[in-house]
Amino acid sequence: MKPASKLALIFLSVGVSAMALQSCGSTEAKDDKEHKEGAAAAAPALEAFTLQQGQLSTSIKIPGELVAFQRVDLYAKVSSFVKKLYVDVGSEVKAGQLLVTMEAPELNSQLSGAESRLKSQEAIYLSSKATYDRLLETSKTPGTVSQNDLDIAYAKQKSDLAQLDAAKASYREVGDTRNYLEIRAPFSGVISRRNVSAGAYVGPAGKGSDLPIFTLQEQKKLRLVVSIPEAYNSYLNDNSEVKFTTKSMLNQTFTAKVSRLSGALDERLRSQSIEMDVINDNKQLLPGMVAEVAIPLNGNHAGAFVVPSKAVLNSTQGVYVIKVIDGKAHWVPVKTGRKTEDQTEVFGDLALNDTLIKVASEEIRDSSAIKHVNVAGAK
């Protein structure tokens, strides 16, 4: 073959190869472009919702204590010895019922002495009164009795009357002291503690006064005492209803209404003490039990909205929700309030009917364009 022919064949082969390569590159570029457009078209739309006012009802559980509605420790007022006990631990008593009698022989002697002094002073007074009455009657005849004698007799009568009143008061005092040898129930309840036996020495001072004779508690009505933290004080007021359980009866829920609020925060705990009356006619509940109280947190704060919890973005820069405005994402800083399992209360620059992204993510950059948004109601 001639050299010219060989050269022509070489150029022809190179041209064919170049055309083939160019055709292949165009096809790959076209396929890549179509792939990207298909992927963009296949990208799922972002779920969003229209912001509406809602109600968030939650509750917190706080420990409380059940205490007797009335409780009193009964002590002896006078030094004496226990003569007889009429009740024991667990006894149900009525108001005014006799619980214990004591004896102090010296009080009987003091009462007898006071009675004798009273009778003696009464006789002296009657004598001075009769003397004055006779002198007064005689003085009606001129010149028989001097005015000075009459005045002395009158003063003596008044003095003896005052002494008589003092003797009466002394007699009553000893009698009242003797009445303290009997102790009666100040209200109806149950004896929860007894610390003495018959023959024991009791009194206002000394070894006999270390412990009370009896402890009396009212059990048919109890107080549920709860300390509410400052942040939750606004959710409770008079007649608010709460539910509680006890460790001994976990399968049973009890109900109580707020009866008394202390009206001030404890300086150490920064909490308010609240009492609820609990009717306990069947005596299922006992004073001293620890209760788990569910405090309802109902109603919304002013300016708060309730959104799905996934709509709140917790980033390193702060807490945000993502608002859609004119096809763009805007991060709106918010503060969170109460929370449930799937809802959160938020405060911020939000208004009714704003469109928010339902599942917030840092991949949705602030001020980025959003082409596909599927708006639905918040759930």
C-alpha positions as CSV (number, residue, x, y, z in Angstrom):
1,M,0.0,0.0,0.0
2,K,1.2,3.5,-0.8
3,P,2.2,5.8,2.0
4,A,-0.5,8.3,1.0
5,S,-3.2,5.7,1.4
6,K,-1.9,4.7,4.8
7,L,-2.0,8.3,6.0
8,A,-5.6,8.7,4.8
9,L,-6.7,5.6,6.7
10,I,-5.0,6.9,9.9
11,F,-6.8,10.2,9.7
12,L,-10.1,8.5,9.0
13,S,-9.7,6.3,12.1
14,V,-8.9,9.2,14.4
15,G,-11.9,11.1,13.1
16,V,-14.3,8.2,13.8
17,S,-12.9,7.8,17.3
18,A,-13.3,11.5,18.1
19,M,-16.9,11.5,16.9
20,A,-17.6,8.4,19.0
21,L,-16.1,10.0,22.1
22,Q,-18.0,13.2,21.6
23,S,-21.3,11.4,21.1
24,C,-20.7,9.4,24.3
25,G,-19.9,12.5,26.4
26,S,-23.1,14.2,25.3
27,T,-25.1,11.2,26.2
28,E,-23.6,11.0,29.7
29,A,-24.1,14.7,30.4
30,K,-27.7,14.5,29.2
31,D,-28.4,11.4,31.4
32,D,-26.8,13.1,34.5
33,K,-29.0,16.2,34.0
34,E,-32.1,14.1,33.6
35,H,-31.2,12.2,36.8
36,K,-30.8,15.3,38.8
37,E,-34.1,16.7,37.6
38,G,-35.8,13.4,38.4
39,A,-34.3,13.4,41.8
40,A,-35.5,16.9,42.5
41,A,-38.9,16.1,41.2
42,A,-39.0,13.0,43.4
43,A,-37.9,14.9,46.6
44,P,-40.8,14.6,49.2
45,A,-42.6,17.8,50.1
46,L,-42.0,19.3,53.6
47,E,-44.9,18.8,55.9
48,A,-46.2,22.1,57.4
49,F,-49.3,23.2,59.4
50,T,-51.3,26.3,60.0
51,L,-50.8,27.7,63.5
52,Q,-54.0,27.7,65.6
53,Q,-54.9,28.4,69.2
54,G,-55.0,25.3,71.3
55,Q,-55.4,24.0,74.8
56,L,-52.6,22.1,76.6
57,S,-53.7,20.1,79.6
58,T,-50.9,18.5,81.7
59,S,-50.3,17.6,85.3
60,I,-47.3,17.3,87.6
61,K,-46.9,14.8,90.4
62,I,-45.8,16.2,93.8
63,P,-45.5,14.3,97.1
64,G,-47.9,15.3,99.9
65,E,-48.6,14.2,103.4
66,L,-51.9,13.1,105.0
67,V,-52.2,14.4,108.6
68,A,-55.0,14.3,111.1
69,F,-57.5,17.2,110.8
70,Q,-57.1,17.6,114.5
71,R,-54.4,16.2,116.7
72,V,-53.6,16.9,120.4
73,D,-51.2,15.5,123.0
74,L,-52.9,15.3,126.4
75,Y,-50.8,16.1,129.5
76,A,-51.6,16.3,133.2
77,K,-51.8,19.9,134.5
78,V,-51.3,19.0,138.2
79,S,-48.8,16.7,139.9
80,S,-50.7,13.4,140.6
81,F,-50.8,9.7,140.1
82,V,-52.8,7.9,137.4
83,K,-55.8,6.2,139.1
84,K,-57.6,4.6,136.1
85,L,-57.4,4.6,132.3
86,Y,-60.7,4.2,130.5
87,V,-59.3,4.0,126.9
88,D,-56.3,2.5,125.2
89,V,-54.6,2.7,121.8
90,G,-57.2,2.4,119.0
91,S,-60.1,3.4,121.1
92,E,-62.7,5.6,119.4
93,V,-63.8,8.4,121.7
94,K,-66.5,11.1,121.6
95,A,-66.0,14.7,122.6
96,G,-66.3,15.1,126.4
97,Q,-65.7,11.4,127.1
98,L,-63.7,10.6,130.3
99,L,-60.3,9.2,129.3
100,V,-58.4,9.0,132.6
101,T,-58.7,9.9,136.3
102,M,-55.9,10.8,138.6
103,E,-55.5,11.2,142.3
104,A,-53.7,13.8,144.5
105,P,-54.7,13.5,148.2
106,E,-53.2,16.9,149.0
107,L,-55.8,18.6,146.8
108,N,-58.6,17.2,148.9
109,S,-57.0,18.7,152.0
110,Q,-56.5,22.0,150.2
111,L,-60.2,22.0,149.2
112,S,-61.3,21.3,152.7
113,G,-59.1,24.1,154.0
114,A,-60.5,26.5,151.4
115,E,-64.0,25.6,152.3
116,S,-63.4,26.2,156.0
117,R,-61.9,29.6,155.3
118,L,-64.9,30.4,153.2
119,K,-67.4,29.6,155.9
120,S,-65.3,31.5,158.5
121,Q,-65.2,34.6,156.4
122,E,-68.8,34.3,155.6
123,A,-69.6,34.3,159.3
124,I,-67.4,37.4,159.9
125,Y,-69.1,39.3,157.1
126,L,-72.6,38.5,158.3
127,S,-71.6,39.7,161.8
128,S,-70.1,43.0,160.6
129,K,-73.1,43.5,158.3
130,A,-75.5,43.0,161.2
131,T,-73.5,45.5,163.4
132,Y,-73.6,48.1,160.7
133,D,-77.3,47.6,160.1
134,R,-78.1,48.0,163.8
135,L,-76.0,51.2,164.1
136,L,-77.6,52.6,161.0
137,E,-81.1,52.0,162.4
138,T,-80.1,53.5,165.7
139,S,-78.5,56.6,164.1
140,K,-81.9,57.6,162.9
141,T,-82.6,58.8,166.5
142,P,-80.6,62.1,166.8
143,G,-77.6,61.9,169.3
144,T,-77.6,58.2,169.8
145,V,-74.7,57.2,167.5
146,S,-71.8,59.4,166.2
147,Q,-71.2,59.6,162.5
148,N,-67.6,58.4,163.1
149,D,-68.8,55.1,164.6
150,L,-71.2,54.6,161.7
151,D,-68.5,55.1,159.2
152,I,-66.2,52.7,160.9
153,A,-68.9,50.0,161.0
154,Y,-69.6,50.6,157.3
155,A,-65.9,50.3,156.4
156,K,-65.6,47.1,158.4
157,Q,-68.6,45.6,156.5
158,K,-67.0,46.4,153.2
159,S,-63.6,44.9,154.2
160,D,-65.2,41.7,155.4
161,L,-67.2,41.5,152.1
162,A,-64.0,41.8,150.1
163,Q,-62.4,39.1,152.3
164,L,-65.4,36.9,151.6
165,D,-65.1,37.3,147.9
166,A,-61.4,36.4,148.1
167,A,-62.3,33.2,150.1
168,K,-64.8,32.3,147.4
169,A,-62.2,32.7,144.6
170,S,-59.7,30.6,146.5
171,Y,-62.3,27.9,147.0
172,R,-63.1,27.9,143.3
173,E,-59.5,27.8,142.4
174,V,-58.8,24.7,144.4
175,G,-62.0,23.1,143.1
176,D,-61.0,23.9,139.4
177,T,-57.5,22.4,140.1
178,R,-59.1,19.3,141.4
179,N,-61.2,19.0,138.2
180,Y,-57.9,18.7,136.3
181,L,-57.6,15.2,137.9
182,E,-60.0,14.1,135.2
183,I,-59.0,14.4,131.5
184,R,-61.8,14.3,128.9
185,A,-61.6,14.2,125.1
186,P,-61.7,17.7,123.5
187,F,-63.0,16.3,120.3
188,S,-64.1,13.0,118.7
189,G,-61.3,10.8,117.4
190,V,-59.1,7.8,117.9
191,I,-56.4,7.3,120.6
192,S,-53.2,6.8,118.6
193,R,-50.8,6.6,121.5
194,R,-50.7,5.8,125.2
195,N,-47.6,6.4,127.3
196,V,-48.6,5.7,130.9
197,S,-50.2,3.0,133.0
198,A,-52.2,3.1,136.2
199,G,-50.1,4.2,139.1
200,A,-47.7,6.3,137.0
201,Y,-46.7,9.7,138.2
202,V,-47.7,12.6,135.9
203,G,-47.4,16.3,136.3
204,P,-46.6,19.6,134.7
205,A,-42.9,19.4,135.6
206,G,-40.4,16.6,136.1
207,K,-40.1,13.1,134.7
208,G,-43.9,12.6,134.5
209,S,-44.2,15.4,131.9
210,D,-41.7,14.0,129.4
211,L,-44.4,12.3,127.3
212,P,-48.2,12.9,126.9
213,I,-50.6,10.6,128.6
214,F,-52.6,10.2,125.4
215,T,-52.4,11.3,121.8
216,L,-55.8,11.9,120.2
217,Q,-56.3,12.3,116.4
218,E,-59.3,12.9,114.3
219,Q,-59.3,10.3,111.5
220,K,-62.7,10.7,109.8
221,K,-61.4,13.9,108.2
222,L,-57.8,14.4,107.2
223,R,-55.7,17.2,105.8
224,L,-53.6,16.6,102.6
225,V,-50.7,19.0,102.9
226,V,-48.7,19.8,99.7
227,S,-45.9,22.3,99.0
228,I,-46.5,23.7,95.5
229,P,-43.4,25.2,93.7
230,E,-43.6,28.8,92.8
231,A,-43.8,28.1,89.1
232,Y,-47.1,26.3,89.5
233,N,-48.9,28.5,92.0
234,S,-51.1,30.1,89.4
235,Y,-52.7,26.8,88.4
236,L,-54.4,26.3,91.8
237,N,-57.0,28.3,93.7
238,D,-59.8,27.7,96.2
239,N,-61.9,24.6,95.2
240,S,-59.4,23.3,92.6
241,E,-59.7,19.6,92.5
242,V,-56.8,17.2,92.6
243,K,-56.3,13.5,92.6
244,F,-53.9,11.5,94.6
245,T,-52.8,7.9,95.4
246,T,-51.0,6.3,98.3
247,K,-48.3,3.5,98.3
248,S,-50.6,1.2,100.2
249,M,-53.4,1.5,97.7
250,L,-51.8,2.1,94.3
251,N,-54.8,0.8,92.4
252,Q,-57.2,3.4,94.0
253,T,-57.4,7.1,93.2
254,F,-58.7,9.6,95.7
255,T,-60.1,13.1,95.1
256,A,-59.7,16.2,97.2
257,K,-60.4,19.9,96.8
258,V,-58.2,22.8,97.8
259,S,-59.5,24.2,101.1
260,R,-56.7,26.5,102.3
261,L,-53.8,28.3,100.8
262,S,-51.1,29.8,103.0
263,G,-50.9,32.9,100.8
264,A,-47.1,33.1,101.1
265,L,-44.0,31.3,99.9
266,D,-41.7,29.4,102.2
267,E,-38.5,31.4,102.4
268,R,-36.3,28.2,102.3
269,L,-38.2,26.1,99.7
270,R,-39.8,28.8,97.7
271,S,-43.1,26.9,97.7
272,Q,-46.6,27.6,99.0
273,S,-48.2,25.3,101.5
274,I,-51.7,24.1,100.4
275,E,-54.2,22.1,102.4
276,M,-57.0,19.9,101.1
277,D,-59.7,18.4,103.2
278,V,-60.2,14.6,102.7
279,I,-63.3,12.9,104.0
280,N,-62.2,9.5,105.4
281,D,-65.4,8.0,106.9
282,N,-64.2,4.4,106.2
283,K,-60.7,5.1,107.6
284,Q,-58.9,3.7,104.6
285,L,-56.4,6.5,104.8
286,L,-54.3,7.0,107.9
287,P,-52.5,10.1,109.3
288,G,-48.9,10.1,108.3
289,M,-49.3,8.4,104.9
290,V,-47.3,9.9,102.0
291,A,-49.5,10.7,99.0
292,E,-48.6,11.3,95.3
293,V,-50.7,14.2,94.2
294,A,-51.4,15.0,90.6
295,I,-51.7,18.8,90.1
296,P,-53.6,19.7,86.9
297,L,-52.0,22.4,84.8
298,N,-55.0,23.5,82.7
299,G,-55.4,26.4,80.4
300,N,-52.9,28.4,78.3
301,H,-50.8,31.3,79.1
302,A,-51.4,34.6,77.4
303,G,-49.5,34.7,74.0
304,A,-48.7,31.0,74.0
305,F,-49.3,28.6,71.2
306,V,-49.4,24.8,71.3
307,V,-47.3,23.1,68.5
308,P,-46.1,19.6,67.9
309,S,-42.9,18.9,69.8
310,K,-41.1,18.0,66.6
311,A,-41.8,21.5,65.3
312,V,-39.4,22.9,67.9
313,L,-35.8,23.0,66.9
314,N,-33.2,22.9,69.7
315,S,-30.0,24.1,68.1
316,T,-26.7,25.3,69.5
317,Q,-27.8,28.8,68.8
318,G,-31.1,28.6,70.7
319,V,-34.7,27.3,70.4
320,Y,-36.6,28.0,67.2
321,V,-39.6,27.1,65.1
322,I,-39.4,27.4,61.3
323,K,-41.9,29.7,59.7
324,V,-42.6,29.6,56.0
325,I,-43.0,33.1,54.4
326,D,-43.3,33.7,50.7
327,G,-41.6,30.3,49.9
328,K,-38.7,30.9,52.3
329,A,-37.8,29.4,55.7
330,H,-37.4,31.8,58.6
331,W,-36.1,30.6,62.0
332,V,-38.2,32.3,64.7
333,P,-36.7,32.2,68.2
334,V,-39.2,31.0,70.9
335,K,-39.3,30.1,74.5
336,T,-40.9,26.8,75.6
337,G,-43.4,26.3,78.4
338,R,-45.3,23.2,79.4
339,K,-44.7,20.0,77.5
340,T,-46.5,16.7,77.0
341,E,-45.3,13.7,75.1
342,D,-46.1,15.1,71.7
343,Q,-47.0,18.8,72.2
344,T,-45.1,21.8,73.5
345,E,-46.2,25.3,74.5
346,V,-44.2,28.1,72.8
347,F,-43.9,31.8,73.2
348,G,-42.5,34.1,70.4
349,D,-43.2,36.3,67.4
350,L,-46.0,34.1,66.2
351,A,-49.6,34.8,65.1
352,L,-52.6,32.8,64.2
353,N,-52.6,31.2,60.7
354,D,-48.7,31.3,60.5
355,T,-47.4,28.4,58.5
356,L,-44.8,26.3,60.4
357,I,-42.7,23.3,59.4
358,K,-44.0,20.3,61.2
359,V,-40.7,18.6,61.6
360,A,-38.0,21.2,62.2
361,S,-34.4,20.4,61.2
362,E,-31.1,22.2,60.9
363,E,-30.9,21.1,57.3
364,I,-33.6,23.6,56.5
365,R,-31.4,26.7,56.6
366,D,-32.6,30.1,57.7
367,S,-33.8,32.2,54.6
368,S,-33.4,29.2,52.3
369,A,-36.0,28.7,49.5
370,I,-38.7,26.0,50.0
371,K,-40.4,24.9,46.8
372,H,-42.5,22.0,48.0
373,V,-44.6,22.5,51.1
374,N,-47.6,20.3,52.1
375,V,-49.7,22.4,54.5
376,A,-52.0,20.4,56.8
377,G,-53.6,20.9,60.3
378,A,-51.4,20.3,63.3
379,K,-51.9,17.0,65.1
